[in-house]
Amino acid sequence: MKLSAVLLFGPWVTTASLVKRGDLAPAATTTDSAAVASATRISAQNATSTNLAPYNGNSSAYYLGYRGEDFQRPFAKYWNPTIAPLFDEFLNGLVASPWANALAYIAHEAHDYFTRPGYDTLENGFTITENGTVVIAVRSEIPQMTGESFDWWFAWHQTEAARYKLWNPVAHAYVWRVPERESSKISIGFIQPETLGFNQTSWPALGIETIVMGHILIGSKSILCIGARDWLIPT
C-alpha cells in the first residue's frame, strides 16, 4: 500500500487517510477486545476516539519507551524501538525543499490531487504558500498494510499511551501533550472524507483502499470547525 501523508498548517489541524473504506471502526477481533470495547468511545456523529484516562499533571508519570507493566500488555509483543532509517526519496525531497508554492493546495482541494493518476510532483518535502500556509508531504511504501488494517489502527491506538507508543517508539510518549508549560488535551475527531469533497465511488478504479480523516484538536477547540487551514491527510 502507498501511504501519502499531507499536512497543512494553519489555525487548526486535521488528520485524514486514504484507503478503501471511509468509515472508522474499532477492531472487530483482538486479543484485548474487552479493553477496546471499554476504552474506545466512538460517537455516532463524528466518530471521535478519545483517551478516557484523566490527565495526570505529574509529568514523571509519562516516559518514552516501555517499562514494567507495559510489557504485560497483550500487544507488547509488537513493541520494537528499532526505527528504520529515513528513505532516500524523503531525504531528497526534504533537501530540495521548500518547493515552488505553485505545488501547494488547500485542504478542500485534496480530493482532486489525491485522486489523480500516478504521483504528484510534490510527494516528499514541503512548500509554503503565499498566505503562509505550510504544506508538508511524505510518501511511504507499506506493503503489509491494507485499507482495513489502516482504518482499524486509527481507532485502536488512541485510547492509551502504551498503544500510542507503538506508532513511534522513539518520539511518542503519551496521548496527552504538554506544549511548553501549558497542559492541553489533544484528541482526534474523525470525520467522513466527503467533508472535504472525496467521492468514494471512484476509489476502486483508482486503487484507493480507504480514507481516514479527522481534526486534531487542542484544548476546547470545536470539532465542527472544518473551514480552517490546518490538516493532516494520510492517504
C-alpha positions as CSV (number, residue, x, y, z in Angstrom):
1,M,0.0,0.0,0.0
2,K,1.2,3.5,-0.8
3,L,0.8,5.8,2.2
4,S,0.9,9.5,1.4
5,A,0.6,12.0,4.3
6,V,0.0,15.6,3.7
7,L,0.0,18.2,6.4
8,L,-1.4,21.7,6.0
9,F,-0.7,24.0,9.0
10,G,-3.0,26.9,9.9
11,P,-5.1,27.7,13.0
12,W,-6.4,24.2,13.1
13,V,-5.0,20.7,12.5
14,T,-6.9,17.8,10.8
15,T,-6.0,14.2,10.0
16,A,-7.1,12.2,7.0
17,S,-6.2,8.9,5.4
18,L,-7.0,7.3,2.1
19,V,-7.8,3.6,1.7
20,K,-10.9,1.6,0.6
21,R,-13.4,2.5,3.3
22,G,-14.1,5.9,4.7
23,D,-15.7,4.7,7.9
24,L,-13.7,4.2,11.0
25,A,-14.5,1.4,13.5
26,P,-12.8,-0.3,16.4
27,A,-11.1,-3.6,15.7
28,A,-13.6,-6.5,15.1
29,T,-11.3,-9.0,16.8
30,T,-8.3,-8.5,19.1
31,T,-6.6,-10.3,22.0
32,D,-7.6,-7.3,24.1
33,S,-11.2,-7.0,22.8
34,A,-12.6,-6.2,26.3
35,A,-10.3,-3.3,26.7
36,V,-11.0,-2.0,23.3
37,A,-14.8,-2.1,23.9
38,S,-14.5,-0.3,27.2
39,A,-11.8,2.2,26.3
40,T,-12.8,3.3,22.8
41,R,-15.7,5.7,22.6
42,I,-16.9,6.4,19.0
43,S,-19.8,8.9,18.8
44,A,-22.4,8.4,16.1
45,Q,-22.0,11.9,14.9
46,N,-18.2,12.4,14.5
47,A,-16.5,9.1,15.4
48,T,-14.2,10.6,17.9
49,S,-11.9,8.2,19.7
50,T,-10.6,9.6,23.0
51,N,-8.3,8.7,25.8
52,L,-10.7,8.0,28.8
53,A,-8.0,8.3,31.4
54,P,-7.8,11.7,33.2
55,Y,-4.9,13.9,32.6
56,N,-2.1,13.4,35.2
57,G,-0.3,16.7,35.9
58,N,2.7,14.8,37.2
59,S,5.0,14.7,34.2
60,S,7.1,11.9,35.7
61,A,4.2,9.6,35.1
62,Y,4.9,9.9,31.4
63,Y,8.0,8.5,29.7
64,L,9.4,7.3,26.4
65,G,9.6,3.6,25.9
66,Y,8.1,0.6,27.7
67,R,8.6,-0.1,31.4
68,G,7.5,-2.8,33.9
69,E,3.7,-3.4,33.4
70,D,3.8,-2.1,29.9
71,F,5.4,-5.4,28.8
72,Q,2.5,-7.3,30.3
73,R,0.0,-5.8,27.9
74,P,-1.3,-8.3,25.2
75,F,0.1,-6.1,22.4
76,A,3.5,-5.6,24.0
77,K,5.0,-8.2,21.5
78,Y,4.7,-5.5,18.8
79,W,6.9,-3.1,20.7
80,N,10.0,-2.5,18.6
81,P,12.2,0.5,19.4
82,T,14.4,-0.1,16.4
83,I,13.3,2.5,13.8
84,A,14.0,2.0,10.1
85,P,16.3,4.7,8.6
86,L,14.7,7.5,6.6
87,F,14.3,6.5,2.9
88,D,16.2,8.3,0.1
89,E,13.1,9.7,-1.6
90,F,12.1,11.5,1.5
91,L,15.6,12.8,2.2
92,N,16.0,14.0,-1.4
93,G,12.6,15.8,-1.2
94,L,13.5,17.4,2.1
95,V,16.8,18.7,0.7
96,A,15.0,20.1,-2.3
97,S,12.5,22.0,-0.1
98,P,11.0,24.4,0.0
99,W,9.4,23.5,-3.3
100,A,7.6,26.1,-5.5
101,N,4.5,27.4,-3.8
102,A,2.5,26.7,-7.0
103,L,2.6,23.0,-5.9
104,A,0.7,23.8,-2.7
105,Y,-3.1,23.4,-2.3
106,I,-5.6,23.9,0.4
107,A,-7.3,21.0,2.2
108,H,-10.6,21.4,0.3
109,E,-8.6,20.7,-2.9
110,A,-7.0,17.5,-1.6
111,H,-9.8,15.3,-3.1
112,D,-8.7,16.4,-6.6
113,Y,-4.9,15.9,-6.0
114,F,-5.3,12.6,-4.3
115,T,-7.4,11.0,-7.0
116,R,-5.2,12.0,-9.9
117,P,-3.4,9.1,-11.7
118,G,0.2,8.4,-10.7
119,Y,2.2,10.6,-8.3
120,D,2.1,14.3,-7.6
121,T,5.2,16.4,-8.2
122,L,5.4,17.1,-4.5
123,E,5.3,13.7,-2.8
124,N,8.2,14.3,-0.4
125,G,9.1,17.7,1.1
126,F,7.4,20.9,1.9
127,T,6.3,24.2,0.4
128,I,5.0,27.5,1.8
129,T,2.1,29.3,0.1
130,E,1.8,33.0,-0.4
131,N,-0.5,33.3,2.6
132,G,2.0,31.5,4.9
133,T,0.3,28.0,5.0
134,V,2.9,25.3,5.2
135,V,2.2,22.1,3.2
136,I,4.3,19.0,4.0
137,A,4.1,15.8,2.0
138,V,5.6,12.4,2.8
139,R,5.1,9.2,0.8
140,S,5.8,5.8,2.3
141,E,5.5,2.3,0.9
142,I,3.9,-0.1,3.4
143,P,3.4,-3.4,1.6
144,Q,2.0,-5.2,4.7
145,M,-0.8,-2.6,5.2
146,T,-4.3,-2.9,4.0
147,G,-7.1,-0.4,4.0
148,E,-8.9,-2.4,6.6
149,S,-6.0,-2.5,9.0
150,F,-5.3,1.2,8.4
151,D,-8.9,2.0,9.4
152,W,-8.6,-0.2,12.5
153,W,-5.3,1.3,13.7
154,F,-6.6,4.8,13.8
155,A,-9.5,3.8,16.0
156,W,-7.4,1.5,18.2
157,H,-4.2,3.3,19.0
158,Q,-5.5,6.5,20.6
159,T,-7.1,5.2,23.8
160,E,-3.9,4.9,25.9
161,A,-0.2,5.7,25.9
162,A,1.0,2.1,25.6
163,R,-0.7,1.7,22.3
164,Y,0.2,5.2,21.0
165,K,3.9,4.4,21.7
166,L,3.8,1.6,19.2
167,W,3.4,4.1,16.4
168,N,6.7,5.8,17.0
169,P,8.6,4.3,20.0
170,V,11.4,7.0,20.0
171,A,9.1,10.0,19.8
172,H,5.6,9.2,21.2
173,A,5.5,9.3,25.0
174,Y,1.8,9.7,25.9
175,V,-1.6,10.5,24.5
176,W,-1.6,13.8,26.3
177,R,0.6,16.7,25.2
178,V,2.3,19.3,27.3
179,P,3.2,22.2,24.9
180,E,5.8,24.3,26.6
181,R,4.5,24.9,30.2
182,E,0.8,24.5,29.5
183,S,-1.0,21.2,29.6
184,S,-3.7,20.6,26.9
185,K,-5.8,17.6,25.9
186,I,-5.3,16.6,22.3
187,S,-7.8,14.5,20.6
188,I,-8.6,13.5,17.0
189,G,-12.1,13.8,15.8
190,F,-12.6,11.6,12.8
191,I,-15.0,12.8,10.1
192,Q,-16.2,11.4,6.8
193,P,-14.0,12.0,3.7
194,E,-17.0,13.5,2.0
195,T,-16.5,16.5,4.3
196,L,-13.6,17.6,2.0
197,G,-15.3,16.5,-1.2
198,F,-14.0,13.0,-1.7
199,N,-16.2,10.7,-3.8
200,Q,-15.9,7.1,-2.5
201,T,-17.5,5.6,-5.6
202,S,-14.4,6.4,-7.7
203,W,-11.9,4.8,-5.3
204,P,-11.9,1.1,-6.5
205,A,-11.0,2.2,-10.1
206,L,-8.2,4.4,-8.7
207,G,-6.8,1.7,-6.4
208,I,-7.6,3.6,-3.3
209,E,-8.4,1.4,-0.3
210,T,-9.5,3.9,2.3
211,I,-9.5,7.4,3.7
212,V,-9.1,8.3,7.3
213,M,-9.7,11.9,8.0
214,G,-10.1,14.0,11.2
215,H,-9.3,17.2,13.0
216,I,-6.5,17.2,15.6
217,L,-8.0,19.2,18.4
218,I,-6.1,21.1,21.1
219,G,-8.0,22.1,24.3
220,S,-11.6,23.1,23.7
221,K,-11.4,23.8,20.0
222,S,-14.5,22.6,18.3
223,I,-14.6,19.5,16.0
224,L,-17.2,21.2,13.9
225,C,-14.9,23.9,12.5
226,I,-14.0,22.4,9.1
227,G,-13.1,25.6,7.3
228,A,-9.6,26.0,8.8
229,R,-6.3,25.7,7.1
230,D,-4.6,23.1,9.3
231,W,-5.0,19.5,8.1
232,L,-3.1,16.2,8.2
233,I,-4.1,14.0,5.3
234,P,-2.5,10.5,5.1
235,T,-3.7,8.6,2.0
